[in-house]
């Protein structure tokens, strides 16, 4: 006895698969963002992007990442498959308080853009000394 199963998400993927090919605007950059000690690490996948095309701007508390991947051309060749996307990539992040925006750094290696966003000195945990009549204590904040 064969039981047919219905996968609504598979059907949705099948129906919308052609729509992603028509998209003409910038594509979102997939990222991982983690807090590691006294800094945030942002890793963005940008495979095949020329490092010279990567543009990172900070305007107030808005961090913007832009990049461009140019299409591969093969004059006179017949394409069998062309799944590697070319075009513009774009992502924006609103940075909160307590970050040292002057010390943000970035590096691009093996298709991954890494952005380091350190905490400011005033946002780091610290001890505050409490003075009482005749004795002193430290309290962790």
C-alpha positions in Angstrom: 0.0 0.0 0.0 1.5 3.3 -1.0 0.5 6.4 0.9 0.8 9.7 -0.9 2.0 12.6 1.3 1.3 16.2 0.8 4.1 18.6 1.6 2.6 22.2 1.5 6.1 23.8 1.9 7.5 21.7 -1.0 4.5 22.8 -3.1 5.1 26.4 -2.2 8.8 26.1 -3.1 7.8 24.7 -6.5 5.4 27.5 -7.2 7.7 30.3 -6.1 11.0 28.9 -7.5 10.7 30.8 -10.7 9.9 34.1 -9.0 13.4 34.4 -7.4 15.0 34.4 -10.9 13.0 37.6 -11.8 14.2 39.6 -8.8 16.2 42.6 -10.1 17.0 44.6 -6.9 19.8 44.0 -4.4 19.9 40.7 -2.7 20.1 40.3 1.1 23.4 39.3 2.5 23.1 36.2 4.8 24.9 36.9 8.1 25.7 35.4 11.5 26.0 37.8 14.4 27.4 36.8 17.8 28.6 38.5 20.9 32.0 37.2 21.8 33.3 38.7 25.1 33.6 42.4 24.7 32.8 42.6 21.0 30.2 41.6 18.4 31.3 39.6 15.4 29.3 39.8 12.2 30.1 37.3 9.4 28.5 37.9 6.0 28.6 35.4 3.2 29.7 37.1 0.0 31.2 34.3 -2.2 32.7 35.4 -5.5 32.6 39.1 -4.7 35.5 41.2 -5.6 36.9 42.7 -2.3 37.2 46.1 -4.0 33.4 46.2 -4.6 32.6 45.8 -0.8 31.5 49.1 0.7 30.8 49.5 4.4 29.3 52.7 5.7 28.4 53.9 9.1 25.9 56.9 9.3 25.0 57.6 12.9 24.0 54.2 14.2 23.2 52.7 10.8 25.7 50.2 9.4 25.3 49.5 5.7 27.1 46.7 3.8 27.0 46.8 -0.1 28.8 44.5 -2.5 28.7 43.7 -6.2 29.3 40.3 -7.9 29.8 40.6 -11.7 28.4 38.0 -14.0 30.8 35.5 -15.6 30.8 35.8 -19.4 31.7 33.1 -21.9 31.4 34.5 -25.4 29.8 32.0 -27.8 29.3 29.4 -25.2 25.9 27.7 -24.6 24.9 27.8 -20.9 23.8 24.4 -19.5 23.1 25.8 -16.0 23.6 29.3 -14.5 22.7 29.2 -10.8 25.4 31.4 -9.3 23.8 34.8 -8.8 25.4 38.1 -9.9 24.4 41.6 -9.1 24.2 43.8 -6.0 24.1 42.6 -2.4 22.9 44.9 0.4 22.3 44.7 4.2 21.7 47.3 6.9 22.0 47.1 10.7 20.9 49.5 13.4 23.6 49.6 16.0 22.6 50.1 19.6 24.2 52.2 22.4 27.4 51.2 24.1 29.4 50.3 21.0 32.8 51.8 20.0 31.9 52.8 16.4 35.3 54.4 16.0 37.0 51.0 16.4 34.9 48.9 13.9 37.1 46.9 11.6 36.4 44.5 8.7 38.3 41.8 6.7 37.3 39.7 3.7 38.7 36.1 3.5 37.5 33.1 1.4 34.2 34.7 0.5 33.3 35.7 4.1 33.2 39.4 5.3 34.0 39.6 9.0 33.1 42.8 10.8 34.3 43.4 14.4 32.2 45.8 16.5 33.7 46.3 19.9 31.9 47.5 23.0 32.8 50.9 24.3 34.7 51.2 27.6 31.6 52.6 29.3 29.5 49.6 28.3 31.9 47.0 29.6 31.2 45.4 33.0 33.2 47.0 35.8 33.4 47.0 39.6 32.1 49.9 41.6 33.6 50.5 45.0 31.1 51.1 47.8 32.3 52.9 50.8 30.5 52.4 54.1 31.2 53.9 57.5 34.5 52.3 58.5 34.8 49.6 55.8 35.0 49.2 52.0 33.2 46.7 49.7 33.3 45.9 46.0 30.2 45.2 44.1 30.2 43.7 40.6 28.0 45.4 38.0 
